[in-house]
Amino acid sequence: MHINFSDLFLKIEKQLEDPQAVIDENLLIELVNVIRPSNPQDTDEIKKKIQAFIESLLRTPTAPFLLQTFLLRLINRYKQVSLYADSGILSLDGFWNQLGQRLGAHFLPLIEDSSQLKILIGKIFYLESDKIWLNNIDDEDWANLFSLIGQSQSNVDEKLVIQSEMIKAITVLSYRISGIGLYPEFINAQPELTEYESPFLVQNREIIEFIEKYKKQEISEHEIAVISPPDASQAFVMLEQCRDVVLKIRRATKRIGVSLSLTYLLSLLEQCLDRIELLLYLVVDNTKGKYVSLGHLISDLTKAHYSEKSVRSLLSTTSELIAFQVTENASRTGEHYVSTDTKGFWGMYKAAAGAGVIIAFMASLKILAARMTMAPLMQAFTFSMNYSLGFILIHVLHFTVATKQPAMTAAALAATVQQRKGSKTAQIAELAALIINIIRTQFIAILGNISIAIPTAALITFAWQFYLDEPLLTHTKATYLLHSLNPFTSLAVPHAAIAGVCLFLSGLIAGYFDNMAVYRKVGPRLRAHRRLASWFGQDRLNRFAEYIERNLGALAGNFLFGIMLGSMGTIGFILGLPLDIRHIAFASANFIQGLMTINGSPDIGLIIVSFLGVLCIGLTNLFVSFTLTIIVALRARRVRFEQWKPLAKLVMTHFLTRPSDFFWPPKQPLELEENTSTNNGKKADH
């Protein structure tokens, strides 16, 4: 690729010849415009344009010196410390202040200091896509480009100014790291920091010592040009120890839980460590690695220019660890919702059947509550308490609601994807086996719910008519109830999707409260509660505290799930929107109650369509909650799984060859089927 840079080099030379002229930044903007690829993702085009620029510099002997002089003078017109020490690094004022500032800046833009170097970054790389193609430049190309521009030993004063600004930024970052390391959240998460000298403090001492030695070498312009910088190896060692502490805390979050403030501080600390190491390399490294670091710094600063005002960037940076912890708790729970043998299969049926009895009573109570004339708020409260207390009772009695499982099993599936044990074929076989187990467990759980909820609801309806001599539902209400299950003419499926979203949220809520129970030490604090101990006795309180510690997430998730279901219709009424929920277990109970209370014999078409609606509601509940949860779980784990098509093909092949495995536990363990699946997978790959 041939690109003509000669005209630009002539303009730069002409401007540098006039000592009174103000350096024109538009020339640099024009240069970047020429290099900028048409497609930021096209690595071939990026490489060709960078190579063309390097070749142009080689063809014009004076060009590298001219460009170096031009860049140094332009950069030194601006204040630099803030760019090096702050750009792309979270502020110390905390998550909520940052969120408020970024939201406010979208409506009322901040006033930017035109004397800061970050303004120049924004002018040069004025397209957000610039961060993409800069990141796609090879390290070798960065090294070749900047070693060519930086080969001249001239412009010593200008270089000293930039190095001095970088040293100031290193000092700021070092003090910031030592301050963050003393925060109470860090001490609580890693108590060992108080038992020996903290690496966060030691790194500051090593950095200051390095800077003092560095400044002593600035005796004269000539000496600084020939004497290599002092050794910073000990500073790098201490910074690496700081990283080790951060890694230990991240690992410990599985045991001790995590808070938003702790995740914010961890993200901030990692950003500071990344930046200070990059700046140290630029100051002390005299190899080609220095120029690679310079390329990475430009890429990081450009990315930071667009991310430091982004609300999405803030949320993704700080919420990732909490999302991981929430879904990690959910995945551990989800493992109990997957049966692999006959014993687990029938155990799930019994648990679901027990829930079916309670669900039938909850559906009947909802019908009775709807008869009462109440204010919207009181109606929402009544419906919510019916659902919430019912779901909590189901949990306390160790029963299970079928549709609450996908939010948990999806997280377990994501955890399995992350492990990536063995070859790709073996991974796909393992995932296929897990998916088959999940589907079979979901099937028996749904069957357990509706097979008992339907006859129990029928019995309640019959008993109400027999003992009170009045139908549970009027003909009008029964007709409406059946027609509301029609998947073609009603909003049953969209309402089922809303219920699926609520199921997904309840899974996240459960994980959040499980995490909070550990991080806030709910169990130990309950055990230490003197007043409760005097009321219940210490032994009883200990058992209660242990139960709450293990089940707080499930209790909170069920309670708030009930509130979401119970208040959705009222929210729709207030907003004037047709919002409501449809849940398969309650829909099946309402289905039989509607059939039993409608006047005369119900039309066979109505029965078939309504039953089809119940099935569609169940599938929608499962699909929405499972899909949303697995997306969040995979993102929280930074996992990308590229084998969805072969995995789907393998599952479908298994369904066509052994459909019974999806509905009934195999006599032999499914591991044997994995071997078959693996062979099928290999054939599919070929």
Stockholm file with secondary structure:
# STOCKHOLM 1.0

chainA/1-686         MHINFSDLFLKIEKQLEDPQAVIDENLLIELVNVIRPSNPQDTDEIKKKIQAFIESLLRTPTAPFLLQTFLLRLINRYKQVSLYADSGILSLDGFWNQLGQRLGAHFLPLIEDSSQLKILIGKIFYLESDKIWLNNIDDEDWANLFSLIGQSQSNVDEKLVIQSEMIKAITVLSYRISGIGLYPEFINAQPELTEYESPFLVQNREIIEFIEKYKKQEISEHEIAVISPPDASQAFVMLEQCRDVVLKIRRATKRIGVSLSLTYLLSLLEQCLDRIELLLYLVVDNTKGKYVSLGHLISDLTKAHYSEKSVRSLLSTTSELIAFQVTENASRTGEHYVSTDTKGFWGMYKAAAGAGVIIAFMASLKILAARMTMAPLMQAFTFSMNYSLGFILIHVLHFTVATKQPAMTAAALAATVQQRKGSKTAQIAELAALIINIIRTQFIAILGNISIAIPTAALITFAWQFYLDEPLLTHTKATYLLHSLNPFTSLAVPHAAIAGVCLFLSGLIAGYFDNMAVYRKVGPRLRAHRRLASWFGQDRLNRFAEYIERNLGALAGNFLFGIMLGSMGTIGFILGLPLDIRHIAFASANFIQGLMTINGSPDIGLIIVSFLGVLCIGLTNLFVSFTLTIIVALRARRVRFEQWKPLAKLVMTHFLTRPSDFFWPPKQPLELEENTSTNNGKKADH
#=GR chainA/1-686 SS CCCCCHHHHHHHHHHHHCTTSCCCHHHHHHHHHHHSCSSTTCHHHHHHHHHHHHHHHHHSTTHHHHHHHHHHHHHTTSBCHHHHHHTTSCCTTCHHHHHHHHHHHHHSCCCCCTTBHHHHHHHHTCSTTHHHHHHTSCHHHHHHHHHHHTCCCCCHHHHHHHHHHHHHHHHHHHHHHHHHTTSHHHHHHCGGGGTSCCHHHHHHHHHHHHHHHHHHTTTCHHHHHHSCCCCCHHHHHHHHHHHHHHHHHHHHHHHHCCCHHHHHHHHHHHHHHHHHHHHHHHHHCCSTHHHHHHHHHHHHHHHHHHHTTCHHHHHHHHHHHHHHHHHHHHHHHHGGGCCCSHHHHHHHHHHHHHHHHHHHHHHHHHHHHHHSCCCHHHHHHHHHHHHHHHHHHHHHTTCCCGGGSHHHHHHHHHHHHHHCCSCHHHHHHHHHHHHHHHHHHHHHHHHHHHHHHHHHHHHHHHHHHHHHSSCSSCHHHHHHHHHTTCTTTSSHHHHHHHHHHHHHHHHHHHHHHHHHHHHTTHHHHHHTCHHHHHHHCHHHHHHHHHHHHHHHHHHHHHHHHHHHHHHHHHHHHHHTSCCCCCCHHHHHHHHHHHHHHSSSSCCHHHHHHHHHHHHHHHHHHHHHHHHHHHHHHHHHTTCCCCCHHHHHHHHHHHHHHCGGGGTSCCSSCHHHHHHHHHHHHHHHHC
#=GC SS_cons         CCCCCHHHHHHHHHHHHCTTSCCCHHHHHHHHHHHSCSSTTCHHHHHHHHHHHHHHHHHSTTHHHHHHHHHHHHHTTSBCHHHHHHTTSCCTTCHHHHHHHHHHHHHSCCCCCTTBHHHHHHHHTCSTTHHHHHHTSCHHHHHHHHHHHTCCCCCHHHHHHHHHHHHHHHHHHHHHHHHHTTSHHHHHHCGGGGTSCCHHHHHHHHHHHHHHHHHHTTTCHHHHHHSCCCCCHHHHHHHHHHHHHHHHHHHHHHHHCCCHHHHHHHHHHHHHHHHHHHHHHHHHCCSTHHHHHHHHHHHHHHHHHHHTTCHHHHHHHHHHHHHHHHHHHHHHHHGGGCCCSHHHHHHHHHHHHHHHHHHHHHHHHHHHHHHSCCCHHHHHHHHHHHHHHHHHHHHHTTCCCGGGSHHHHHHHHHHHHHHCCSCHHHHHHHHHHHHHHHHHHHHHHHHHHHHHHHHHHHHHHHHHHHHHSSCSSCHHHHHHHHHTTCTTTSSHHHHHHHHHHHHHHHHHHHHHHHHHHHHTTHHHHHHTCHHHHHHHCHHHHHHHHHHHHHHHHHHHHHHHHHHHHHHHHHHHHHHTSCCCCCCHHHHHHHHHHHHHHSSSSCCHHHHHHHHHHHHHHHHHHHHHHHHHHHHHHHHHTTCCCCCHHHHHHHHHHHHHHCGGGGTSCCSSCHHHHHHHHHHHHHHHHC
//
